[in-house]
Amino acid sequence: MGGPVIGVLALQGDVREHVAALTGVGADVRTVRRPAELDAVDGLVIPGGESTTMSKLVDIFALRAPIDKRIADGMPVYGSCAGMIMLATEVLDGRPDQRGFAGIAMTVRRNAFGRQVDSFEAPVEITGVDGGPFHAVFIRAPWVERVDAGVEVLGRVTGGPAVDRIVAVRQGNLLATSFHPELTGDLRLHRYFADLVEAAR
Ligand code: GLN
């Protein structure tokens, strides 16, 4: 295959759905559990799941320093939901011992929507992705409370009690969404990410 090699961090979470979505956009997809597997990929997806658990497993699998280094070297990473939390520099309502990769200069609030309702769906328009709004699925999702200069806001909730909350961002080669495009069969965000990986290669 000529497509970029994209890894899915496969410690925990909805790994299979991201593998399917990335395969659907022509990427050569690998699951990543070991440092040697990380070395072989051009980009990485951090799936939805549970960021506190993922944080522990990243240490147990000795992936923290290797992922930090690849991010510092410019590897594209896309985090959805728990993956967004893992990319944030600051997490509110997290566990004191949870740690991410601090790649995107933003503050996220964990389980933010969950105070009103555990899961909900809403249309979200994403800057740079044509074809109309995403049918965004939020499951105990974080939202972004604050971004530093240098972080591009790509999408916000457009209605309901969480109106205007930031739910998609990009900083350089790092991309994050609060919602789960891998669950709805809409491949446009995975295509956007695969293009980003291809461009960075
Ligand atoms: N609430 C989860 C966390 O804190 C994220 C939920 C999800 O990824 N669907 O990591």
Boltz pocket constraint, residues with backbone or C-beta under 6 A from the ligand:
constraints:
  - pocket:
      binder: B
      contacts: [[A, 47], [A, 48], [A, 49], [A, 50], [A, 51], [A, 52], [A, 80], [A, 81], [A, 82], [A, 83], [A, 85], [A, 110], [A, 111], [A, 139], [A, 140], [A, 141], [A, 142]]
      max_distance: 6.0
